[in-house]
């Protein structure tokens, strides 16, 4: 059976002069540097036979996806809510407050907000669909940092817990977190529900 490649792309750097955790807030698009990053990632993926490009509905993800599409012969962008940013009560909070919590926006959150398992369960639905619809082919999916992180932790067989986010450095993520416009590639060898994919990390831009 041919391998199925799902390339999870974190969006490029965001124009965020107020330095807040923007979450699902509207109108947070890419900075000039973010567009450059996304373009380099698009060029990197241009060497792959991408059959479809999917994106979170948020502006920064769609802009990143459009840069990727500019290097592909298939001009259609598909939007998936399964790739959306984390739903958190920290939305709009200054980023330094989140930094002091080491990125843990989950512990103590109310039941109205997502936990790591909730994030992965929606991503899992997306992965299952991709594995059925594009078996043996390659797709790109533009999403967000924590979405990539918890999917990677699952692939590695590690607990989906906030404290495990820091373990990604041991898995080949140089700064311990998916860089902007980085690519986390999941490689599946079958359509078996229980299969954990191989995982590879790339940062095309410098």
Protein Blocks (a to p, Z undefined) as FASTA:
>chain_A
ZZdddddddddddddfkopafkjaghiacdfklmmmmmmmmmmmmmpccfbdcddfbfkl
mmmmmmmmmmpcbfbdcddfklpccddfkgoiafklmmmnnopakgopafkbccfklmmm
mmmmmmmmmmmmmgoiacdddddfklmmmmmmmmnopacdfklmmmmmmnopanopaceh
iacddddfbfcfklccddddddfbZZ
